[in-house]
Amino acid sequence: MESKKGIIGILTGGGDVPGLNPAIRAVTIRAIREGYQVIGIRRGWGGTINIVRDKNADNSNFCIPLTEELVNRMGRTGGTFLHSSRTHPGKVKKADVPEHLRDIYKDEVNDLTPEVIKNLAFLGIEYMIPIGGDDTLSYGVRLFKEGFKVVAIPKTMDNDVPGTDYCIGFSTCVSRTIAMINTLRTSAGSHERFLVVEVFGRYAGFTAMLPTMAGAANRCVIPEHKFNIDRLTELLTEDRRRNPSRYSIVLVSEGAMFEGGEMVFKDTTTDAFGHKKLGGIGDLVSDELKKRSRNFNNGKEINIINQKLGYLVRGGDPDAIDSVVPMAYGNLALDLIMSGVHGRLVVLKNGRYDNVPIEIVTSTKKTVNVEKYYNRDRLRPQYRSFEMQPLFIMTSE
């Protein structure tokens, strides 16, 4: 590709969320109008390791030139038309090494970063804009430290990328969670049951805390605090008794843990970043609540409605915030590139758009401040004052 000012590469990694395509659109349209060309890398960092450095090779499965027509059409949709993966080029398992590189990389785990840098150079890419969560962006940090020009955009429905109050996907997740709970509560009320809703949140409980604070649930249990199941049962029974419709609701983060227990995993397999797939804590909480409810309900067992929201809060179109913020983030990234500034993460801090050093992604963790925002005894959010808090209250470090 020929370009007046240079070629920008863009990719999306990790889980899909609404708002990714608007971000790709914002970057591409502004870049083209400013004299750059843009290449979309397919399947996250996975695309960067699969490029074949031969001018006659067909690399269309791993990268695609982006045009205004293409991104305008795709920018109105959810998900990511560039597709995604959880590939970590610095830790590629032997079985996942591309076929054309297997004679060179034969270890059980391989660092393919030299290939990534050569492949980006082969494509003529001078700047990279990765869009992702802390896993995807952690490799952006690595690439920047290797000397590549990187500007990152934070995305994750968990809202747990350090350094920013807001990550693309979070608002739609919260909006969908509230709407779906409001749908489910009619069944819970009709049958006078506990409603147990499992939501995403491996290490951070923001996706459980915000809907609960907004009134969607009575209680929530989060990864930052190991909860006592008897206390939860007692509180939900009390909530149910006080409710004229005789039901109560608890939101359960997928990373929540019983007092004295650990995270619940679906199996022992791990992704490229070493994470096991979570799943099942909502089922366990439901079983225990049902068994223990008779201890707080005059010997009578209370039945459960158990629902895992899962991908229902990931799919579909973005809400207003996840349409506007990606547009702004994309333009912020271009501003930095045009100013010759790299190694930055575009962010929202206290209601203002800004940027911070990209190294913050790997230097700290972003979790709920339990002391400030969570009542350990009552198992629900608390606040002392909303004055001068950011839009989503508990998202500022």
VOBANU-219895 format. One record per residue (C-alpha): chain; x, z, y; residue number from 1. Coordinates in steps of 0.25 Angstrom, whole numbers, padded with zeros to 4 digits. Layout:
// VOBANU-219895
(gudo "A",(X,Z,Y),NUM)
...
This chain:
// VOBANU-219895
(gudo "A",(0000,0000,0000),1)
(gudo "A",(0005,-0003,0014),2)
(gudo "A",(0002,0007,0025),3)
(gudo "A",(0005,0008,0040),4)
(gudo "A",(0007,0023,0040),5)
(gudo "A",(0009,0027,0025),6)
(gudo "A",(0001,0029,0013),7)
(gudo "A",(-0007,0042,0010),8)
(gudo "A",(-0010,0047,-0004),9)
(gudo "A",(-0022,0056,-0007),10)
(gudo "A",(-0027,0063,-0019),11)
(gudo "A",(-0037,0073,-0024),12)
(gudo "A",(-0034,0083,-0035),13)
(gudo "A",(-0041,0094,-0042),14)
(gudo "A",(-0056,0096,-0043),15)
(gudo "A",(-0065,0087,-0036),16)
(gudo "A",(-0073,0092,-0024),17)
(gudo "A",(-0083,0085,-0014),18)
(gudo "A",(-0075,0081,-0002),19)
(gudo "A",(-0063,0075,-0008),20)
(gudo "A",(-0067,0060,-0006),21)
(gudo "A",(-0070,0063,0009),22)
(gudo "A",(-0056,0069,0010),23)
(gudo "A",(-0050,0056,0004),24)
(gudo "A",(-0059,0048,0013),25)
(gudo "A",(-0054,0055,0026),26)
(gudo "A",(-0039,0054,0022),27)
(gudo "A",(-0041,0039,0019),28)
(gudo "A",(-0049,0034,0031),29)
(gudo "A",(-0040,0041,0041),30)
(gudo "A",(-0027,0037,0034),31)
(gudo "A",(-0031,0022,0034),32)
(gudo "A",(-0036,0022,0048),33)
(gudo "A",(-0022,0029,0052),34)
(gudo "A",(-0014,0018,0045),35)
(gudo "A",(-0011,0025,0031),36)
(gudo "A",(-0016,0020,0018),37)
(gudo "A",(-0021,0030,0007),38)
(gudo "A",(-0019,0030,-0008),39)
(gudo "A",(-0029,0039,-0016),40)
(gudo "A",(-0022,0045,-0028),41)
(gudo "A",(-0031,0046,-0040),42)
(gudo "A",(-0033,0059,-0048),43)
(gudo "A",(-0025,0068,-0039),44)
(gudo "A",(-0011,0071,-0042),45)
(gudo "A",(-0013,0064,-0056),46)
(gudo "A",(-0013,0051,-0049),47)
(gudo "A",(0001,0053,-0043),48)
(gudo "A",(0008,0055,-0056),49)
(gudo "A",(0001,0042,-0063),50)
(gudo "A",(0005,0032,-0053),51)
(gudo "A",(0014,0021,-0060),52)
(gudo "A",(0025,0016,-0050),53)
(gudo "A",(0024,0001,-0053),54)
(gudo "A",(0018,-0008,-0043),55)
(gudo "A",(0011,-0015,-0054),56)
(gudo "A",(0005,-0003,-0060),57)
(gudo "A",(-0010,0000,-0058),58)
(gudo "A",(-0011,0014,-0052),59)
(gudo "A",(-0025,0012,-0047),60)
(gudo "A",(-0029,0024,-0057),61)
(gudo "A",(-0020,0033,-0049),62)
(gudo "A",(-0021,0029,-0034),63)
(gudo "A",(-0030,0020,-0025),64)
(gudo "A",(-0029,0015,-0011),65)
(gudo "A",(-0039,0021,-0002),66)
(gudo "A",(-0048,0014,0008),67)
(gudo "A",(-0058,0018,0018),68)
(gudo "A",(-0069,0010,0010),69)
(gudo "A",(-0066,0018,-0003),70)
(gudo "A",(-0065,0032,0004),71)
(gudo "A",(-0077,0030,0012),72)
(gudo "A",(-0085,0027,0000),73)
(gudo "A",(-0079,0038,-0008),74)
(gudo "A",(-0079,0048,0003),75)
(gudo "A",(-0094,0051,0002),76)
(gudo "A",(-0093,0056,-0012),77)
(gudo "A",(-0088,0069,-0019),78)
(gudo "A",(-0077,0071,-0028),79)
(gudo "A",(-0064,0062,-0027),80)
(gudo "A",(-0064,0047,-0029),81)
(gudo "A",(-0048,0049,-0031),82)
(gudo "A",(-0051,0058,-0043),83)
(gudo "A",(-0044,0070,-0046),84)
(gudo "A",(-0035,0078,-0056),85)
(gudo "A",(-0028,0091,-0057),86)
(gudo "A",(-0014,0084,-0059),87)
(gudo "A",(-0001,0092,-0055),88)
(gudo "A",(0010,0082,-0055),89)
(gudo "A",(0020,0093,-0055),90)
(gudo "A",(0015,0098,-0068),91)
(gudo "A",(0010,0086,-0077),92)
(gudo "A",(0009,0089,-0092),93)
(gudo "A",(0016,0080,-0101),94)
(gudo "A",(0003,0074,-0106),95)
(gudo "A",(-0001,0071,-0092),96)
(gudo "A",(0011,0063,-0088),97)
(gudo "A",(0008,0049,-0085),98)
(gudo "A",(0012,0039,-0096),99)
(gudo "A",(0022,0032,-0088),100)
(gudo "A",(0029,0045,-0085),101)
(gudo "A",(0030,0051,-0098),102)
(gudo "A",(0044,0046,-0101),103)
(gudo "A",(0049,0054,-0089),104)
(gudo "A",(0040,0067,-0089),105)
(gudo "A",(0040,0073,-0103),106)
(gudo "A",(0039,0088,-0100),107)
(gudo "A",(0026,0096,-0104),108)
(gudo "A",(0024,0098,-0089),109)
(gudo "A",(0030,0088,-0079),110)
(gudo "A",(0032,0087,-0064),111)
(gudo "A",(0028,0073,-0060),112)
(gudo "A",(0031,0075,-0045),113)
(gudo "A",(0042,0065,-0044),114)
(gudo "A",(0032,0054,-0050),115)
(gudo "A",(0022,0058,-0040),116)
(gudo "A",(0031,0056,-0028),117)
(gudo "A",(0036,0043,-0033),118)
(gudo "A",(0022,0038,-0036),119)
(gudo "A",(0017,0042,-0022),120)
(gudo "A",(0029,0034,-0016),121)
(gudo "A",(0026,0022,-0025),122)
(gudo "A",(0012,0022,-0019),123)
(gudo "A",(0017,0023,-0005),124)
(gudo "A",(0011,0036,-0003),125)
(gudo "A",(0017,0044,0008),126)
(gudo "A",(0007,0056,0010),127)
(gudo "A",(-0002,0063,0000),128)
(gudo "A",(-0015,0070,0003),129)
(gudo "A",(-0019,0078,-0009),130)
(gudo "A",(-0033,0084,-0009),131)
(gudo "A",(-0035,0096,-0018),132)
(gudo "A",(-0034,0110,-0021),133)
(gudo "A",(-0022,0119,-0023),134)
(gudo "A",(-0018,0113,-0036),135)
(gudo "A",(-0018,0099,-0031),136)
(gudo "A",(-0012,0103,-0017),137)
(gudo "A",(-0001,0111,-0024),138)
(gudo "A",(0005,0098,-0029),139)
(gudo "A",(0003,0092,-0015),140)
(gudo "A",(0012,0104,-0011),141)
(gudo "A",(0022,0100,-0021),142)
(gudo "A",(0022,0085,-0017),143)
(gudo "A",(0024,0090,-0002),144)
(gudo "A",(0036,0098,-0006),145)
(gudo "A",(0042,0086,-0013),146)
(gudo "A",(0042,0079,0000),147)
(gudo "A",(0029,0071,0000),148)
(gudo "A",(0019,0071,0012),149)
(gudo "A",(0007,0079,0008),150)
(gudo "A",(-0005,0083,0016),151)
(gudo "A",(-0016,0091,0007),152)
(gudo "A",(-0031,0093,0008),153)
(gudo "A",(-0037,0105,0001),154)
(gudo "A",(-0049,0103,-0009),155)
(gudo "A",(-0055,0113,-0018),156)
(gudo "A",(-0069,0118,-0020),157)
(gudo "A",(-0063,0132,-0022),158)
(gudo "A",(-0057,0131,-0008),159)
(gudo "A",(-0045,0138,-0013),160)
(gudo "A",(-0034,0129,-0007),161)
(gudo "A",(-0025,0139,0002),162)
(gudo "A",(-0023,0136,0016),163)
(gudo "A",(-0037,0131,0019),164)
(gudo "A",(-0051,0137,0022),165)
(gudo "A",(-0057,0125,0016),166)
(gudo "A",(-0055,0115,0004),167)
(gudo "A",(-0063,0102,0002),168)
(gudo "A",(-0074,0105,-0008),169)
(gudo "A",(-0077,0119,-0005),170)
(gudo "A",(-0089,0118,0004),171)
(gudo "A",(-0096,0108,-0006),172)
(gudo "A",(-0093,0118,-0017),173)
(gudo "A",(-0099,0130,-0010),174)
(gudo "A",(-0111,0122,-0005),175)
(gudo "A",(-0114,0117,-0019),176)
(gudo "A",(-0112,0130,-0025),177)
(gudo "A",(-0123,0136,-0016),178)
(gudo "A",(-0132,0125,-0018),179)
(gudo "A",(-0131,0126,-0034),180)
(gudo "A",(-0133,0141,-0034),181)
(gudo "A",(-0145,0139,-0026),182)
(gudo "A",(-0150,0130,-0036),183)
(gudo "A",(-0147,0139,-0048),184)
(gudo "A",(-0153,0151,-0041),185)
(gudo "A",(-0167,0146,-0044),186)
(gudo "A",(-0165,0147,-0059),187)
(gudo "A",(-0158,0160,-0058),188)
(gudo "A",(-0169,0166,-0050),189)
(gudo "A",(-0180,0160,-0059),190)
(gudo "A",(-0173,0167,-0071),191)
(gudo "A",(-0168,0179,-0064),192)
(gudo "A",(-0154,0177,-0069),193)
(gudo "A",(-0140,0179,-0064),194)
(gudo "A",(-0134,0165,-0059),195)
(gudo "A",(-0119,0164,-0062),196)
(gudo "A",(-0113,0152,-0056),197)
(gudo "A",(-0098,0148,-0059),198)
(gudo "A",(-0091,0141,-0047),199)
(gudo "A",(-0077,0135,-0046),200)
(gudo "A",(-0066,0144,-0041),201)
(gudo "A",(-0053,0146,-0049),202)
(gudo "A",(-0045,0156,-0040),203)
(gudo "A",(-0054,0157,-0028),204)
(gudo "A",(-0068,0161,-0027),205)
(gudo "A",(-0072,0154,-0014),206)
(gudo "A",(-0083,0145,-0021),207)
(gudo "A",(-0090,0157,-0026),208)
(gudo "A",(-0088,0166,-0014),209)
(gudo "A",(-0094,0156,-0003),210)
(gudo "A",(-0107,0153,-0010),211)
(gudo "A",(-0109,0168,-0013),212)
(gudo "A",(-0106,0171,0001),213)
(gudo "A",(-0116,0161,0005),214)
(gudo "A",(-0127,0168,-0003),215)
(gudo "A",(-0127,0159,-0016),216)
(gudo "A",(-0124,0170,-0025),217)
(gudo "A",(-0124,0185,-0026),218)
(gudo "A",(-0110,0187,-0032),219)
(gudo "A",(-0098,0179,-0035),220)
(gudo "A",(-0085,0182,-0043),221)
(gudo "A",(-0072,0175,-0039),222)
(gudo "A",(-0058,0173,-0045),223)
(gudo "A",(-0052,0183,-0034),224)
(gudo "A",(-0059,0195,-0040),225)
(gudo "A",(-0061,0199,-0055),226)
(gudo "A",(-0075,0203,-0056),227)
(gudo "A",(-0082,0214,-0064),228)
(gudo "A",(-0093,0208,-0072),229)
(gudo "A",(-0102,0220,-0073),230)
(gudo "A",(-0101,0222,-0058),231)
(gudo "A",(-0105,0207,-0056),232)
(gudo "A",(-0117,0209,-0066),233)
(gudo "A",(-0122,0222,-0059),234)
(gudo "A",(-0121,0214,-0045),235)
(gudo "A",(-0129,0202,-0050),236)
(gudo "A",(-0139,0211,-0057),237)
(gudo "A",(-0141,0218,-0044),238)
(gudo "A",(-0142,0205,-0036),239)
(gudo "A",(-0152,0200,-0046),240)
(gudo "A",(-0161,0212,-0045),241)
(gudo "A",(-0161,0211,-0030),242)
(gudo "A",(-0165,0196,-0030),243)
(gudo "A",(-0180,0194,-0030),244)
(gudo "A",(-0177,0182,-0039),245)
(gudo "A",(-0169,0190,-0048),246)
(gudo "A",(-0156,0182,-0049),247)
(gudo "A",(-0142,0183,-0044),248)
(gudo "A",(-0130,0174,-0043),249)
(gudo "A",(-0115,0175,-0045),250)
(gudo "A",(-0105,0164,-0042),251)
(gudo "A",(-0093,0164,-0052),252)
(gudo "A",(-0079,0158,-0048),253)
(gudo "A",(-0073,0150,-0060),254)
(gudo "A",(-0061,0159,-0058),255)
(gudo "A",(-0068,0172,-0058),256)
(gudo "A",(-0063,0183,-0067),257)
(gudo "A",(-0070,0195,-0074),258)
(gudo "A",(-0063,0208,-0071),259)
(gudo "A",(-0052,0210,-0081),260)
(gudo "A",(-0053,0195,-0085),261)
(gudo "A",(-0047,0181,-0081),262)
(gudo "A",(-0051,0167,-0078),263)
(gudo "A",(-0060,0160,-0088),264)
(gudo "A",(-0055,0146,-0092),265)
(gudo "A",(-0062,0135,-0100),266)
(gudo "A",(-0050,0132,-0108),267)
(gudo "A",(-0035,0134,-0108),268)
(gudo "A",(-0031,0120,-0102),269)
(gudo "A",(-0025,0119,-0088),270)
(gudo "A",(-0024,0108,-0078),271)
(gudo "A",(-0011,0103,-0071),272)
(gudo "A",(-0011,0115,-0062),273)
(gudo "A",(-0012,0125,-0073),274)
(gudo "A",(-0027,0129,-0071),275)
(gudo "A",(-0036,0132,-0083),276)
(gudo "A",(-0050,0127,-0082),277)
(gudo "A",(-0059,0138,-0078),278)
(gudo "A",(-0073,0140,-0083),279)
(gudo "A",(-0082,0150,-0090),280)
(gudo "A",(-0082,0162,-0080),281)
(gudo "A",(-0097,0159,-0076),282)
(gudo "A",(-0101,0159,-0091),283)
(gudo "A",(-0094,0172,-0093),284)
(gudo "A",(-0099,0179,-0081),285)
(gudo "A",(-0113,0174,-0085),286)
(gudo "A",(-0112,0180,-0099),287)
(gudo "A",(-0107,0193,-0094),288)
(gudo "A",(-0117,0195,-0083),289)
(gudo "A",(-0129,0192,-0093),290)
(gudo "A",(-0123,0203,-0103),291)
(gudo "A",(-0120,0213,-0093),292)
(gudo "A",(-0133,0211,-0084),293)
(gudo "A",(-0141,0221,-0093),294)
(gudo "A",(-0132,0232,-0089),295)
(gudo "A",(-0137,0230,-0075),296)
(gudo "A",(-0151,0225,-0077),297)
(gudo "A",(-0158,0236,-0085),298)
(gudo "A",(-0153,0231,-0098),299)
(gudo "A",(-0159,0217,-0096),300)
(gudo "A",(-0150,0205,-0097),301)
(gudo "A",(-0150,0195,-0085),302)
(gudo "A",(-0148,0180,-0089),303)
(gudo "A",(-0139,0171,-0082),304)
(gudo "A",(-0139,0157,-0076),305)
(gudo "A",(-0124,0152,-0077),306)
(gudo "A",(-0120,0140,-0069),307)
(gudo "A",(-0106,0134,-0067),308)
(gudo "A",(-0106,0125,-0055),309)
(gudo "A",(-0093,0118,-0058),310)
(gudo "A",(-0092,0103,-0054),311)
(gudo "A",(-0106,0103,-0047),312)
(gudo "A",(-0099,0109,-0035),313)
(gudo "A",(-0088,0099,-0035),314)
(gudo "A",(-0095,0086,-0037),315)
(gudo "A",(-0104,0078,-0027),316)
(gudo "A",(-0103,0076,-0012),317)
(gudo "A",(-0096,0085,-0002),318)
(gudo "A",(-0104,0094,0008),319)
(gudo "A",(-0102,0093,0023),320)
(gudo "A",(-0089,0101,0023),321)
(gudo "A",(-0083,0094,0012),322)
(gudo "A",(-0085,0081,0019),323)
(gudo "A",(-0080,0085,0033),324)
(gudo "A",(-0068,0094,0028),325)
(gudo "A",(-0062,0083,0019),326)
(gudo "A",(-0063,0073,0031),327)
(gudo "A",(-0055,0083,0040),328)
(gudo "A",(-0045,0086,0029),329)
(gudo "A",(-0042,0071,0027),330)
(gudo "A",(-0040,0069,0041),331)
(gudo "A",(-0031,0081,0043),332)
(gudo "A",(-0022,0076,0032),333)
(gudo "A",(-0021,0063,0039),334)
(gudo "A",(-0018,0070,0052),335)
(gudo "A",(-0006,0077,0045),336)
(gudo "A",(-0001,0065,0039),337)
(gudo "A",(-0001,0057,0052),338)
(gudo "A",(0006,0068,0059),339)
(gudo "A",(0017,0068,0048),340)
(gudo "A",(0013,0082,0043),341)
(gudo "A",(0013,0084,0028),342)
(gudo "A",(0013,0096,0018),343)
(gudo "A",(0000,0101,0024),344)
(gudo "A",(-0014,0105,0019),345)
(gudo "A",(-0026,0102,0028),346)
(gudo "A",(-0035,0114,0029),347)
(gudo "A",(-0046,0121,0036),348)
(gudo "A",(-0043,0135,0042),349)
(gudo "A",(-0053,0143,0049),350)
(gudo "A",(-0062,0131,0052),351)
(gudo "A",(-0050,0122,0057),352)
(gudo "A",(-0043,0110,0050),353)
(gudo "A",(-0028,0112,0049),354)
(gudo "A",(-0017,0111,0039),355)
(gudo "A",(-0007,0120,0032),356)
(gudo "A",(0006,0118,0024),357)
(gudo "A",(0002,0113,0010),358)
(gudo "A",(0011,0123,0004),359)
(gudo "A",(0000,0133,0006),360)
(gudo "A",(-0007,0127,-0006),361)
(gudo "A",(0003,0133,-0015),362)
(gudo "A",(0008,0145,-0008),363)
(gudo "A",(-0005,0153,-0008),364)
(gudo "A",(-0019,0155,-0015),365)
(gudo "A",(-0033,0154,-0008),366)
(gudo "A",(-0043,0164,-0014),367)
(gudo "A",(-0054,0173,-0009),368)
(gudo "A",(-0050,0185,-0001),369)
(gudo "A",(-0057,0195,-0010),370)
(gudo "A",(-0055,0207,-0001),371)
(gudo "A",(-0061,0199,0011),372)
(gudo "A",(-0072,0191,0005),373)
(gudo "A",(-0076,0197,-0009),374)
(gudo "A",(-0083,0209,-0012),375)
(gudo "A",(-0077,0214,-0026),376)
(gudo "A",(-0088,0224,-0029),377)
(gudo "A",(-0100,0215,-0025),378)
(gudo "A",(-0094,0202,-0030),379)
(gudo "A",(-0097,0194,-0019),380)
(gudo "A",(-0092,0189,-0005),381)
(gudo "A",(-0091,0198,0007),382)
(gudo "A",(-0087,0196,0021),383)
(gudo "A",(-0085,0204,0033),384)
(gudo "A",(-0086,0194,0044),385)
(gudo "A",(-0088,0179,0045),386)
(gudo "A",(-0082,0179,0059),387)
(gudo "A",(-0070,0169,0060),388)
(gudo "A",(-0071,0166,0045),389)
(gudo "A",(-0069,0151,0040),390)
(gudo "A",(-0081,0143,0036),391)
(gudo "A",(-0080,0147,0022),392)
(gudo "A",(-0077,0161,0025),393)
(gudo "A",(-0067,0165,0014),394)
(gudo "A",(-0058,0153,0014),395)
(gudo "A",(-0047,0157,0024),396)
(gudo "A",(-0035,0164,0018),397)
